[in-house]
Amino acid sequence: MIGAGRLDATGAAYFDGDSPIGQPVGLRLSEDGQTLLIELADRVIAWQVTDVRSIDDFAGKGDSMLRMRRDPVARLFTPNPFVRRALPHLTRRAPPAGRGRLAMWAGAAVCAVFVQIAVLVPFLADQLADYIPLKGERALGDATFEQIKSALADNEYLPLQTCENAEGLAALTQMQNKLTASLELEQELRVFVLDHPMINAFALPGGYVVFFRGLIEAAQAPEEVAAVFGHEIGHVVSRDPTRHALRSAGSIGVLGLMFGDFAGGAVVLFLAERLIDAQYSQGAEAAADTFAYDVLHDAQIEPAALGDMFQRLKDEHGETEGIVAHFLSHPSLDARIQAARDASDRDTQVAPVLDAEAWAALQNICK
Amino acid sequence: MSAQIQGRYHGKGEPLFWLYIKTALLTMVKLGIYRFWAKTRIRKYIWSATSANEDSFEYTGTGLEKFLGFLVAIVILAIYLGIVQMVLFFAGLNLFMDPETASGADIVRQVAAIYITLFAVMPLLLFAQYRARRYKMARTRWRGIRFGMENAAWGYVWRAIGHYFLTLITLGILAPRASFYLEKYMTDRTWYGDARFEQDGKWTALYPAMKHLFIGAGFIIVGVALAALFEAIVAAILLSIVGYIWMIVGAVYYRVQAFNYLTAHKVLDDKIGFYSEVKTSTVIFTYIVGILIIGAVSSIAFTALFVVGFVGAFVTGMSFEASLSGSMVGAVALAIFGVVGYIAILLTLGALSLVIIVQPIIAHLVDGVQVHGAEHLDDITQRSADLGADAEGFADALDIGGAI
């Protein structure tokens, strides 16, 4: 007859963790039910019931492999499912020993990933942007431009069209020539207008400057378009888009690795979206503004046009819409408007950038 | 009198199927991070279902270890790859190229850049291979005693590059030499408790296992010769197809026979021997039947999903036609149904391939292994724990290591 607290130990075996020999055991619970007594041939081992755990995801119905929290190697195998009932703590969590070491590693690893995204990737991207050959940059821009055109289209089979009205294009070229007359550009500009109502403009690697139809229609005067134009040329000249593309690709690559790359093809799309709404660093924006003032000054346009454009669009659209989101989301907005006005203090010989006829043609470039 | 132990696999399809589904769902909910824990749990199941002399194996790895190792690995990988790319840019090679406007020389440069990048990753891939095996060994126990491997991954990297280079320039003739010596390098550094494994045998003994590869290659050579000498194009194409398929089967045959030979010539502690009788036909049959079943299930399931979705769209379209908001509710419900159905099907297919292909092949492998001289096992004692913190991070980051 099985005595008080005695458990059926048929087929059970104890492995002490020192030698690969399964020892037959007797199993008994102490009178207070708090201790599991493992009776070996030559000694009795006592496991606190609160410390006994079972190995999870164990194959074999009814079988259990038990361990004791404070002993990393000893194991007790039992094929008797009733033993489990006497041990209510089997599936409690049991943090492994050496938690401090693990926590240290976890902290270090998370920091390393953070440093990588915040410091290393931007650093590498900045270095790369200076070394990437113009041809490669252009190919990157071509690919991204195509991506953007399909990403913004309503119909996936019909990418967004560029506006091709001949007179409008002529007016745009006229404006471009005026702005770039005093510049020596490393790479040829490629200027496009996309048939889309968004009030926005952006630059891409490889000399791309792209306006949306919405921006040209919203502008009150050709000088305002010219001001935005100058700003984007500033980004092109300092290669901000290339830097940004490499940075995003690097960060997304690291994040994609982390999350198992389950996003797959979505990465490219995401990259394209990020470029349209590219938030360059404040320094890069300020540099592009300063660049624009000079360009405008040389093209006989009041640099304040840039500030006027900001101010009016801010008044009309609030802080969060279209161009506002693009140009004006920086806290230094008022400073930028002020800077544009200050830049106008020098004696700029003012001449209209486009005549009324050309301006009308530009506004109708998508018709 | 030599005691003999028989390997036995007693895992079942059903619990493993649901374990896969459960962990895969958790992986989706936790944005992919849980995949380290998921793989660990599946390994725990498979290890514990593997037994020798009724004592099952135990996998003591943890998901956290794998996750940390992975974080460390991606930091190193990113720095390394970043530097490689910078050097390439510096040399005028880069990966961005518009195929429509690129000249021939551009394309050659781009292909060169891709191969240099791949080649630069090669040492890390080999490093990862060794480290992954070492991690698995260090986290495997039988009868409470740990397995383990020495910290010798870089030695493996240089040897493997040398062996693979030799294999490449001899058009695969020296492949058995590579597989033998690389396996020997790893086996000779593997321990069970305080006992060391050793790889005996000769590399030339692997040549019989290559026979079907040679026959397949022979078909292709004859085919090419026919085309060149007699312009017998149809015969040449037929022979090449036969040769190609023959070589695929031959590759499986080689791996299986090499495994049998290498296992049979492993010795533990100078006294304990092994024997393996894996059958190529069983492996290939399991694989083909599995692929056919999964293919059939997936086409039926996707067709059913499409039909139900189509009928659903029709019905909701009819009944909710009157109100716009009503049809919106219908459309949203349909979209949710479609996404959930799609995910459910993908998960089921993944679980099926684990349960009807991977697990049966593992079972066949384990059931075919015997241990001789098992009475000497009792003399072995425990080894100290291998606390390597990087787990198999590189293998995870570079996505090698296959199913398990």
Interface residues (C-beta under 8 A of the other chain):
Chain A: A13 F15 D16 G17 D18 S19 P20 I21 G22 I55 D56 D57 F58 A59 G60 M65 P72 V73 A74 R75 F77 P96 L102 W105 A106 A109 V110 A112 V113 Q116 L120 V121 L124 Q127 L128 Y131 I132 P133 K135 G136 E137 R138 A139 L140 D142 A143 G250 G253 V254 L257 M258 F259 G260 F262
Chain B: H10 G11 K12 P15 L19 T27 L31 G32 I33 R35 R41 I42 K44 Y45 I46 S48 A49 D55 S56 E58 T62 L64 L68 L71 V72 I74 V75 L77 A78 I79 G82 Q85 M86 F89 F90 G92 N94 F96 M97 D98 T101 A102 D106 W142 R143 G144 I145 R146 G193 L377 D378 I380 T381 Q382 A385 A389 A397
